[in-house]
Amino acid sequence: MIPLHKVFMPDEAAEAVAEVLESGWVGEGKKSEELERAFGKRFGTAHVNALSSGTMGLEMLAHFLDLGPQDEVISTPMTCSATNIPFARKGAKIVWADIDPLTGNISPDSIAERITSRTKAIIIVHWGGFPCDIEGIRRVVDASSHSRPIIIEDAAHAMGAVYRGVPIGRCNYGTNRNTDFCMFSLQAIKHINSGDGGLLTSYRAHDHERLRVMRWYGIDRKHRTVEPTTNYQEWDIDELGFKAHMNDISAAIALTGLPYLGQILWKRRKIADFYDSNFELMGLYNSTGITPPPRFSDLRAERTFPAYWLYTIRVERRADFIKYMRENGIDVGVVHYRNDWYPIFKEFRCDNLPNLDSYFNECVSIPVGQWVTREQAEKIIDTIRRGW
């Protein structure tokens, strides 16, 4: 079976972990700080917090926003449930926006229809590693007469993606194109993993500092108060924080993976480009009932480079397609269920999401990971061509 997902673990990881274990310091320490610096250099930002998971980054942001029942958060249903649970848990109303029918990303036009004076945040998910229309979303927010909500990027799928020449995660995409926060996942099957973990980048230095303190119970471990009589050192705690920091074992694993990120992305983009060309040829000669994502060559011309954690196509008779491909030794799947249909979000149900309705009924992802050989990619295309 050609797998849809596979863990990438460098050979160097075992030695790196052993070094941490032998050091006697396995909690948050020098390796975690080294990881923050290394990823900050990769993204072009000094504002990186290494965390126990990407989801914890969103939990912290929901707390950071001080959300309550009077607040609204605009988000997309086309994502993992972990994107939206933290904000619903705080009591905010989730307002579902529709999506782009080709990329699966949240639609700026739909955001414009839903933004109100109660909108406190907009969550954008780079589905499959395709960058969202950040400029369009920023334009909607800036033009709104209602509010100035913050923009949170969920880049769990988008490690190494680039939007118009700027790496996703920098939060500063040029004049009037900034976001406020960006979350990455280092979970097991992502491009780079730390066993489990995450990274949270921030646009503003003071937000980054507050989140750094928040991630360890609200304790600022860099600044201690010294009691003058006993010389006892203690920390002041100004807010209810979290146990959300990364440990050095996880950081060591991620650090061994980082040098391979460029190679991983190159392989995934090469396979995606191969799929693009073949789907275009299939479409020229017969009706396949398949709609591929936007072509990589067209995006590249705009200096936009998807990370291709997924290569998601739309297929008529999806259930038959999945069964057929798996019978031929190729794992394909839907990956994430639309969030607005989960019982936990039933109070936020919206019946006016036509693009999502059509997209979710047909979306399916085919293998695009760096483990897919040229021969396997050819088999995937030939299998589709023969049976579809």
C-alpha positions in Angstrom: 0.0 0.0 0.0 1.4 3.4 -0.9 0.7 5.4 2.3 -1.2 8.7 2.5 0.8 9.6 5.7 4.1 8.5 7.0 6.3 9.5 9.9 9.6 11.2 8.9 12.3 10.5 11.5 15.9 11.3 10.7 18.6 8.7 11.6 20.2 11.5 13.7 17.2 11.7 16.0 18.2 8.8 18.2 21.6 10.2 19.0 20.2 13.7 19.6 17.7 12.3 22.1 20.3 10.2 23.8 22.5 13.3 24.2 19.6 15.1 26.0 18.9 12.1 28.2 22.5 11.8 29.2 22.7 15.6 29.9 20.4 15.3 33.0 18.1 18.1 31.7 15.1 16.8 29.8 12.6 19.7 30.4 12.4 23.0 28.6 16.0 24.2 28.2 18.8 24.9 25.8 17.5 22.6 23.0 14.1 24.2 23.2 15.7 27.7 22.9 17.9 26.4 20.0 14.8 25.2 18.2 13.1 28.6 18.6 16.1 30.3 17.2 16.5 27.9 14.3 12.9 28.1 13.2 12.9 31.9 13.7 15.8 32.1 11.3 13.9 29.9 8.8 10.8 32.1 9.0 12.5 35.5 9.4 11.1 36.2 12.9 12.5 36.4 16.4 9.0 35.8 17.9 8.8 32.0 18.2 7.4 30.0 21.1 8.0 26.3 21.2 5.1 24.4 22.7 3.9 20.9 23.6 1.5 20.9 20.7 0.1 23.2 18.0 -3.3 22.9 19.6 -1.9 24.3 22.9 -0.9 27.4 20.9 -4.6 27.9 19.9 -5.7 27.2 23.5 -3.4 30.0 24.7 -4.6 32.4 22.0 -8.2 31.7 23.1 -7.2 32.7 26.6 -5.1 35.6 25.3 -8.2 37.0 23.7 -10.3 36.7 26.9 -13.1 35.3 24.9 -16.7 35.0 26.2 -20.2 34.4 25.0 -20.5 37.9 23.7 -17.6 37.3 21.3 -17.6 35.9 17.8 -14.8 34.0 16.0 -15.0 33.6 12.3 -13.5 30.3 11.2 -13.6 27.5 8.6 -15.2 24.1 9.0 -12.7 22.6 6.6 -10.1 21.7 9.1 -9.2 19.4 12.0 -11.5 19.9 15.0 -8.5 21.0 17.0 -8.6 24.3 15.2 -12.0 25.3 16.6 -12.4 23.5 19.9 -10.2 25.9 21.9 -12.3 28.9 20.9 -15.6 27.2 21.5 -14.4 25.9 24.9 -13.9 29.6 26.0 -17.6 30.2 25.2 -17.2 32.2 22.0 -19.7 31.8 19.1 -18.1 30.1 16.1 -19.2 31.8 12.9 -18.6 29.5 9.9 -17.3 31.1 6.7 -17.5 29.5 3.3 -14.5 28.3 1.4 -12.7 28.6 -2.0 -14.1 25.6 -4.0 -10.6 24.9 -5.5 -8.3 25.2 -2.6 -10.5 24.4 0.4 -9.3 27.6 2.1 -11.5 30.1 3.8 -13.1 32.7 1.5 -12.3 36.4 2.0 -15.7 37.3 0.5 -17.5 35.0 2.9 -15.6 36.6 5.8 -16.7 40.0 4.6 -20.4 38.9 4.8 -19.9 37.7 8.4 -17.7 40.2 10.2 -19.6 42.2 12.8 -18.8 44.4 15.8 -18.6 41.3 17.9 -16.0 39.6 15.7 -12.9 39.2 17.9 -10.8 36.9 15.7 -10.6 35.3 12.3 -9.0 31.9 12.0 -7.5 31.0 8.6 -6.3 27.5 7.8 -3.9 26.8 5.1 -5.6 23.7 3.9 -3.2 21.0 2.8 -0.4 23.5 2.8 -2.0 25.9 0.2 -1.5 29.5 1.5 -4.8 31.3 2.1 -5.5 34.6 0.3 -3.9 36.6 3.1 -4.0 39.9 1.2 -7.7 39.5 0.4 -8.4 38.6 4.1 -6.4 41.6 5.4 -8.2 43.9 2.9 -11.6 42.7 4.3 -10.5 43.3 7.9 -9.1 46.7 7.1 -12.2 47.8 5.2 -14.6 46.7 8.0 -16.5 49.4 9.8 -17.5 47.0 12.5 -14.3 45.8 14.2 -10.6 45.1 13.9 -10.3 41.4 14.8 -7.0 39.7 15.0 -6.0 37.2 12.3 -4.7 33.8 13.5 -3.1 31.4 10.9 -3.5 27.7 11.5 -0.5 26.5 9.5 -0.5 22.9 10.8 -0.4 21.7 7.2 1.8 24.5 5.9 5.4 24.1 7.3 7.6 25.7 4.7 4.9 27.2 2.6 5.5 30.6 1.0 3.0 33.3 0.2 4.0 35.8 -2.5 7.7 35.5 -1.6 7.3 35.5 2.2 7.4 32.4 4.4 4.2 31.4 6.2 4.9 32.1 9.8 6.6 35.4 9.6 3.2 37.2 10.1 4.4 40.1 8.1 3.7 39.6 4.4 4.4 43.2 3.3 2.6 46.5 3.5 -0.8 46.1 4.9 -0.6 42.3 4.7 0.2 41.2 8.2 -1.5 38.6 10.4 -1.2 38.5 14.2 -0.3 34.9 15.0 0.7 31.7 13.2 0.6 28.2 14.6 2.6 25.3 13.3 2.2 21.6 14.2 5.1 19.3 14.9 2.8 16.3 15.4 4.0 12.9 14.3 3.0 12.9 10.6 3.7 16.5 9.7 6.6 17.6 7.5 8.9 18.0 10.5 7.9 16.5 13.8 9.0 16.5 17.4 7.1 13.3 18.4 4.4 15.8 19.2 4.7 19.6 19.6 4.1 22.9 18.0 5.4 26.4 17.3 3.6 29.7 17.7 4.9 32.8 16.0 3.7 36.4 16.7 3.7 39.6 14.8 4.3 41.9 17.8 7.1 41.4 20.3 5.0 42.2 23.4 2.4 39.6 22.4 5.2 37.1 22.0 6.5 37.9 25.4 3.1 37.5 27.1 2.7 34.1 25.4 6.2 33.0 26.5 5.2 33.7 30.1 1.7 32.2 29.7 3.1 28.9 28.4 4.5 28.0 31.8 1.7 28.6 34.3 2.1 32.4 33.8 5.6 32.3 35.4 8.3 34.4 33.8 11.2 32.1 34.2 13.7 34.8 32.9 12.8 37.2 35.7 12.7 36.3 39.4 11.8 38.3 42.4 14.5 38.1 45.2 13.3 38.5 48.8 15.9 40.7 50.4 16.0 39.2 53.9 16.2 35.5 53.0 17.5 35.8 49.4 14.7 33.5 48.5 14.0 33.6 44.7 10.4 33.4 43.5 8.3 34.4 40.5 5.3 36.7 40.4 2.3 35.2 38.6 0.0 37.8 37.0 -2.3 35.5 35.0 -3.6 32.0 34.8 -1.2 30.2 32.5 -0.8 26.8 31.0 1.6 23.8 31.0 2.3 24.2 27.3 6.0 24.5 26.9 8.1 22.1 24.8 10.7 19.8 26.4 14.3 19.3 25.2 13.6 15.7 24.1 11.0 16.9 21.6 13.1 19.9 20.6 16.1 17.6 19.8 14.0 15.5 17.5 12.6 18.6 15.7 16.1 20.0 15.3 17.3 16.9 13.5 14.4 17.2 11.1 14.8 20.9 10.2 17.8 20.5 7.9 15.7 18.1 5.7 12.7 20.5 5.3 13.9 21.9 2.0 14.4 18.5 0.6 11.1 17.3 1.8 9.3 20.3 0.3 11.2 19.9 -3.0 10.1 16.3 -3.4 6.5 17.1 -2.5 6.3 20.0 -4.9 7.8 17.9 -7.7 5.2 15.1 -7.2 2.4 17.8 -7.1 3.7 19.3 -10.4 3.7 15.8 -11.9 0.1 15.3 -10.8 -0.9 18.7 -12.2 0.4 18.0 -15.6 -1.2 14.6 -15.9 -4.6 15.7 -14.6 -4.5 18.5 -17.2 -3.7 16.0 -19.9 -6.6 13.7 -18.7 -9.0 16.6 -18.8 -8.0 17.5 -22.3 -8.9 14.1 -23.7 -11.8 12.9 -21.6 -14.1 13.9 -18.8 -12.7 12.3 -15.6 -15.0 13.8 -13.0 -11.9 15.0 -11.3 -11.1 18.6 -10.4 -7.4 19.1 -9.3 -6.2 22.0 -7.1 -4.7 25.1 -8.6 -1.6 24.3 -10.7 1.8 24.6 -8.9 3.3 26.3 -12.0 0.7 29.1 -11.9 1.2 29.6 -8.1 5.0 29.6 -8.6 4.7 32.5 -11.0 3.2 34.5 -8.1 6.1 33.4 -5.8 3.6 31.3 -3.8 4.8 27.8 -2.9 2.4 25.4 -1.2 3.9 22.9 1.3 1.7 20.1 -0.1 1.1 18.3 3.2 -2.0 17.1 1.2 -2.7 17.0 -2.5 -6.5 17.3 -2.4 -8.6 16.7 -5.5 -12.4 16.7 -6.1 -13.9 13.5 -7.4 -17.4 12.6 -8.4 -18.5 9.4 -6.8 -15.9 9.8 -4.1 -16.8 6.6 -2.2 -16.3 4.5 -5.3 -13.0 6.3 -6.0 -11.6 5.6 -2.5 -12.6 2.0 -2.7 -11.1 1.5 -6.1 -7.8 3.2 -5.2 -7.4 1.2 -2.0 -8.1 -2.0 -3.8 -5.2 -1.1 -6.1 -2.8 -0.5 -3.2 -3.0 3.2 -2.9 -4.2 4.8 0.3 -6.4 7.9 -0.2 -8.8 9.6 2.2 -10.8 12.6 3.3 -8.4 13.4 6.2 -10.6 15.8 8.1 -14.4 15.9 8.6 -16.2 19.2 8.2 -16.4 20.7 11.7 -19.9 22.3 11.4 -21.4 18.8 11.3 -19.8 17.7 14.6 -22.3 17.5 17.5 -20.0 19.6 19.7 -20.6 22.5 17.3 -24.3 22.0 16.7 -25.3 25.4 18.2 -23.2 27.1 15.5 -24.8 25.2 12.6 -25.0 27.2 9.3 -27.0 26.2 6.2 -25.5 28.8 3.9 -22.1 27.3 2.9 -22.6 26.2 -0.7 -18.9 25.9 -1.7 -18.2 23.8 1.4 -21.1 21.6 0.7 -19.9 20.8 -2.8 -16.2 20.6 -1.9 -16.7 18.3 1.1 -18.8 15.9 -0.9 -16.0 15.4 -3.4 -12.7 16.1 -1.7 -10.1 13.3 -1.3 -6.4 13.4 -0.9 -3.9 11.3 -2.7 -0.3 10.5 -1.6 2.1 13.3 -2.1 4.7 12.7 0.6 8.5 12.6 0.1 8.4 8.8 0.4 6.4 8.6 -2.9 8.8 7.5 -5.6 8.5 8.5 -9.3 7.3 4.9 -10.1 4.7 5.1 -7.4 3.5 8.5 -8.6 3.2 7.1 -12.1 1.2 4.1 -10.7 -1.2 6.5 -8.9 -1.8 8.4 -12.1 -2.1 5.2 -14.3 -4.5 3.7 -11.8 -6.7 6.8 -12.0 -6.5 6.9 -15.8 -7.4 3.2 -16.1 -10.4 3.3 -13.8 -11.7 6.8 -13.9 
